[in-house]
């Protein structure tokens, strides 16, 4: 099924699957970019020492799986799929960890979240550098100019989300035409969305109190309208866009992507022992575990980082396994690396099998290593 979108003399004619992978996934990467920016400015990645451990873990969790895939596929054309086991599906990984409820220390949740966010940033860079087509300089320069417009709009108190959405759509088009994978536009746009509030929360609180004191509210509808305007001023455009996108991404984009991409043909010749399947499986299950734990060990031994409070090495190992749940992100990279056909089916078999094994193994290790909820609460 093909879907064509035209506006004036510009247009794109693509199969529905590519609209999902290039279009809807750009919104997913927009959300990822917003999360990365928030973490860099106000979150766990703001403090260098606190950020060191998940950053090291993410790097180890990308490099080792990629090396394992490359070694298994050495000397074959399929080696260009080396990035397939690099990715972590943050939603599924955190979802599996959430099954343990209050037994999971806050520090461990933050560690996995930051690790997955850095991992996603690495995946975006890999897609931009290694899985994009021939670069068309003219379209790329236009895309960079549009990105500059978005930056200037956000820099000088531009707050309308609709303006960012329109700019983002145009940026996506020219990024697509440039040959760089269009989803990269989502992350780039995210970094132009401001975190500044029009008013500080305490200023809003004081303003509301004064309005009530002065009797400025005469009708209930007017009161609600004025309060809503003031509350909007206390919320940054970044937070507003993030909260708007979260349910749409979680309950529509990810299920639609999984539905259209998870299916594959299981032929009699299909096997986990084939190089692509084996490389993806070992990369996600073994590579993530070794990479995450190994990088953390090196960082702590070198004095660059410390373990989160209340977290031991078994919990780090369990979290490393959860990072091996590649699912949607690994499937996405696999479609870029292999297109369609038997090679993609092999990659999907390896990714889906590894994601299930990593989820179960990680859950078992965490369940055995974390204290019971009652003990933790004491």
N, C-alpha and C positions, 0 to 999 in steps of 0.2 A: 504494500500500500504506500503510495507516494502522497506527500503533502506539499503544496506549493504556496509560498507567501510572497506577494509582490506589493511594492509600494513605489509608484512612479516608475522610474527606469531600473529600480533595484529589485532583486528577488532571489529566492533560494528555492530550489526544487530538490527535495530529499526524501528518502524512504522514512516511514513513520519511526522505525527503530532508531535511525540516526537523529531525528528530531528529539527523541527521548534522551539518547546518549550525549548529544551535543547541546541541546536546548535546556531540557529540564535539569540535567546534571550541572549546568552552569549556575542554576539557582542553589543547588546543593553546595557547590564550591563557593558561592557568595556567602552562604551561611558559615562555611568553614573559615573563610577569610575574616568575617566579622568576629568569630570566636578567637581566632589567632590574634587579631588586633586588640581585642579586649584583654586577653591574657597577657600580652606584651605590655600594655599600659597600666592595668590595675590588678592583674591576676598573678598566678604562680610564676609566670615567666618574667615578671618585672624584677624580682630579686635574683641576682645572678647565682648566688649559692643555692637558693631553693630551686632554681630552674635547672641547675647543672645536672642533677640526677635524671630527670625525665628526658632532657635533651640528649645526654649520653646514651640512655637506654634506647631512645628512638633511633639514633644514628646506628648503634649496634644492631638494632632490630631491623634496619634497612639493609645494611652492608652484608651481614652474614647470610641472610636468606638469598640475596641476589648472587652472592658468590656460590652458594650451594646449587642454585638453579644453573648457573653458568658452568660449573664443574660437571654436573650431570648431563648437560647438553653440549659439552665442549666438542668443537669440530663439526657441529651440525648447524644448519640454517636456523633451527629453532632456538638458538642461543639468544636471538634478539628479544625473546620474551623474558629476559633476566629480571625485569622489574615486577613481574606478576606477583611474587610472594613478598614484596616489600611492604605492601599496604596493610592497614588495620581498619576494620569496620568499627568505628568508634561507637555507634549506636548498639550494635550487637554485643560488643565486648563489655560495655557498661551495663547492658541489659542482663547479661549472664552474671556479672558481679553483683547486680542488685538482687539476685535470687537469694543471696546470703544475708540480706537485710542489714540490721544494725550490727552484725558481727564484723562488718568491714570497717576498719578505721578510716576516718576522714582523710588522713594522709595518703592512704592507699588509693582511694577513689581519685583524689587530686593527681596522684602520680600517674595513674592510668589515663586520666583525661588529658593531662599535659603531654604525655608520651604520644597518645593518638593524634593530638592536634599537630605536634611537630612532625609526626609521621605523615599526616595529610599534606603538610606544607612541602615535605620532601617529595611526595607523590606528584604534587602540582609542578614542581621544578623538573622532575623527570619527564612528565608528560610534555611540558613546554620545550625541553631541550632534545628529547630523544624520540618522541612519538608524534611530532608535528610534520606536516608535509613540506613541500618546497615553499620557501619564503618569498612572498611578493612584497617588495620594499614599499611600494606606493601605498598599498592598503595598510601595511604595518605603521607607516608614518602617520596616516590619518587616524588609526586606532590610538596611537600615542598622543596625538593632538586632542582627541576626544577625552582621553584619560586626564590630560592636563586641564581641560575644561571642568571635568568632574572634581579634580583636586581644588581648583580655584573656587568653585561653587561651594564646596564643603569648607574650605579654609576661611571664607568670608561670610560666615553665618548663614549659609544656605541650609535650610532645614526640611524642605519638602521632599518626602520620600518619592512622590510621583516624578519629580524632576530627576532624581537618581535612577529611577526605573527606566525612564525614557532614555537618559544618557547611556545607561547600561545596555539597553536593547541595541542602540546604534553602535556602541563599543563592541558588543558581541558579534554583530554583523561584519564589521571590518576586521575584527580579529579572525573570524572564520575565513574571510576572503584573503587574509594575509598568509594563510597556511599554518599558523600556530593554532593549536587545538582551541576551539572556541570556549571551552570551559574555563580556561585560564582567565578570561575576561571577568568571571565572577569574583575570583580572588583579588585581582587588581582593583576592581571597582570597590570592593569592601574596604580597602585601605584608604579610600578617599572619603568615606562616610565618617563624619565627625563624631567624637565622643563628648564634645562640649555641650553643656546644658545652657539654655537661654537664661535660666534662673537657678540658683542653688536651692536645695530643698528647704533650708532654714529660711531663705527669703520668701519662698512660696508660703511657708507656714505663717510667717509674720504678716504677709500680705493678706492671707485669708482671715487671720485674727482681726486685723485692722478693718477689713471690709465688714465683718460682723459687728464690730464695735461702732462703726460709723453708720450702720443701718443701710448699707448700699444694696442689700438684697430685699426686693419687694415681692417678687413672684418666684415660686418654686422652680419654674422652667429657667428663669434667668439665673437663679442660684446655681443650678446644675451646669448650665452652659459656662458660667464664669469659672466655676471650680474646675471643670474639665480643661478649660484653656490654661489655667494656672498649672494644673498637674502635668499637662503636655509640655509646658516650658521646663519642668523639673526633670524631664526624661530626655536623654540624648537621642539623636537620630539613629545612632548605632544600636542602642538598646531597643528602640522602637522597631527597627527593621528586623533585628534578631528575633524578637518575640513574635513578630508577624510571620516570619518565615518558618520558625521551628515546627509548628503543627503541620504546615503545608508540606514541608520536607519529610517529616516523620511519617505522616499518615497518607500522603499521596505520592510524592516523588519516589521515595525509596521502595514502596510496594510496587509501583508501576515499573520501575527500573528492574527490580528483582523478577517480576512476572515475565517481562519481555526478554531478559538476559540469562536467567538461571537455567532454562531448559536446554537440553542437549541430546543428541542421538547416542544411545548406548549400544553400539554395534558389537558383534561377537569378538571383534579384534580389540575392543576397548579394554585397557588394563592400566592399573596404577603403576605397572612396571615400565611403561613406555616413558621415554625421557621427559616429555613435557609434563605429564601427570606426576611422575616421580619427583621431578625438580620442584614443581609447585607444592606438592605434599610435604616433602622434606624441608623445603624452604620455610613454609609457614609453621610447621610443627616443631622441627628441630632447630631450624635457623633462628626463629624468633626467640625461642627459649635460650639458646646459647648466646645469641647476640645481646638480648636484654640483660640477662644475668651477668654475662661476661663484661659488658660495658659498665654496669653498675659496680662490679667488683673492682675494676680498674680505677674508676672514678673515686671510690671510697678509699682504696689503698693509696692513691696519689694525693689524697686530702682535698680533692676538688668538690666533694659532695658528701652528704650524710644520708643515712636511711631515714625515711619519715618516722615520726614518733609512733611507737607501738607496732612497728612493722619489722619482721624478721626476714631472713633469706628464703625460707620456704614460701612465704607470701609473695616475695618478689618473683620467685620461680613460677608460682601459679599465675601471677599477673602477666609474666612473659608468655605463658601459654595462651592466655586470653588474647594477647596481642596478635596471636596467630590466627584469629578469626578474621580472615581477609574478606570473605564473602563479597559484598557489593563493590568495594573498592578494587579488590583483586580481579573480579570479573570485568570491571570497567577497563582496567589496564590490559587484560587479556584480549578484549575486543579490539583495542588499539593495536596490540602487537600482532595478532593473528588474523584479524578480519573475520571471515566466516569459513566454515568447513571443518575437517577432521582435526586440525591442529587446535582450533578453538574448543572443540568438544573435549579433547584431551586435557586442555588447561582447566576447563570447567570441572571435569571429574576430579582433578587434583585439588582444586580450590575448595570445592564443596565438601569433599571427603576430609580434607585437612581442617576446615572450619568446624566440622562436627567433632572430630577427634580433639582439636585444641580446646573447644568449649567444654567438653566433658572432662578431659584431663585437668584443665585449669580449675574447673569447679570442684573436682574431687580434692585436688591439692589444697586449695584455699579452704575448703570445708574442714579438712583435717588439721590445717596449720593455724587457723584463726580461733581465738577463744570463743566460748559460748557467749551469747548476748548477755546473760545474767552476770557472768564473770567480768565482762568488759565494762559493764555499767557500775561495778563496785569501785 
